[in-house]
Amino acid sequence: MKILPFKPRHAEVSRRSELLPARPSGGGSYLVRQPIFDSQRVVYGYELLFRAPAGSMSQPPPGRGAPAALADAVLAIGLDTLTHGRRAFVSIAGDALLEGVPTLLPPERVVVALGDDTAVDRDTVQACAALKKAGYRIALQDFPLSDLPPDLMPLADYIRVAYQTLGTRPLRAADIQRLGRTKAQLVVGGLATAEQFERVVRDGFSYFQGSFFGQAVIRQTREIPAKQMACLQLLHALNRPNLSMADLEDIIKHDAMLTYRLLRAVSSAATALPHSAPAVRSVQLALTLLGIETVRRWASIWMLAALAEQGRGAQAELVTMAVIRARCCELLDAPTHEDGFLLGMCSLLDAILGQPPDIVLGLLPLADDVRHALCGGQNPRRVLLDCVIAYERGDWDTCEQLAARAGLDAANLPSAYREALAWTRGLQGTAA
């Protein structure tokens, strides 16, 4: 994962005044992305899960149904922010297909996904044919394997099947393609473990979806490689509660890559600095210009990315997800706590490193309640984290229940997620 500097404001200021709104703005549609991987565990695209604000789904404004509301929600965030240039799989449910896909969603980037609640009649087939002619791709998802719609098969570019429907006997991708008389590429959803992923890769499926990539695959050895241990030690030092400017300067100066990235950050911020700002001639001055909390946070994210460099394709997505979680937890948590960012950032360290959470977290200076939550214990910190995880999985009802338990306004969840996506996008290089 390539991390680029984000443009900061000038001078040393408090973390809240620089990085946080006083409170995430409430309201808005629920919209979240979920990655779709290829067989090398590289992100191929994102499925966009959507729910309109309460009340609007059943009573949309005149002339503006579900597809228009979805397009508005996507455009409010920005398709590039959501997908980093990859394909967006957008579900259009049932009769809503006949309303058409708003032309503001670019056809070369969008896959229109039809669920098994779609009535396959002449109007539906004509609507799909029109979408194909306009350049959109078509996906059929979650239809029973014994009842794949023959009239839509010639138009389908993708067919998504649930892992649970494959049964225990080997069922190769070629079998399903023959069954449906189609050459559409097959997506398997609902993969929960690395073993399930490996099975469907062997069976010839093309694309893969589910929580499997976020599950830690524990290595045979419990020894952390030297390079990753060095990153963890730096991460530990960066997040000491009493870290001073002098301590941070010493950490940065002893790591050439951190020094280079710090100077890049100052360079990218040059247009935001006053004309009277002095030339940067030292690490100390760079820290003063950017602020200790800003540098501490960015350096922590750089170390997180470095931890994943030894891994395969999904590792970069894990780092991205960890940063989004961190920022989202922080936005929802402020101003009552200071550790929301660390809570989210460390929540996927076990998966990134392939080590049990108690081993990894034992190397970091975390508060006891944060460590307990990250190791699976139940406390208020865990409720906040589970709320954010439920949102990112599109489990809207659960996230609203958890928000209530955490004393949060669920209406703030969409805006916090949007801001977390945009903030993370500012830190990352655009994916090819």
Beta strands, then each sheet from edge to edge (+ up, - down):
strand 1: 30-37
strand 2: 43-51
strand 3: 87-91
strand 4: 110-114
strand 5: 137-141
strand 6: 158-162
strand 7: 185-189
strand 8: 207-208
sheet 1: 1+ 2- 3- 4- 5- 6- 7- 8-
end
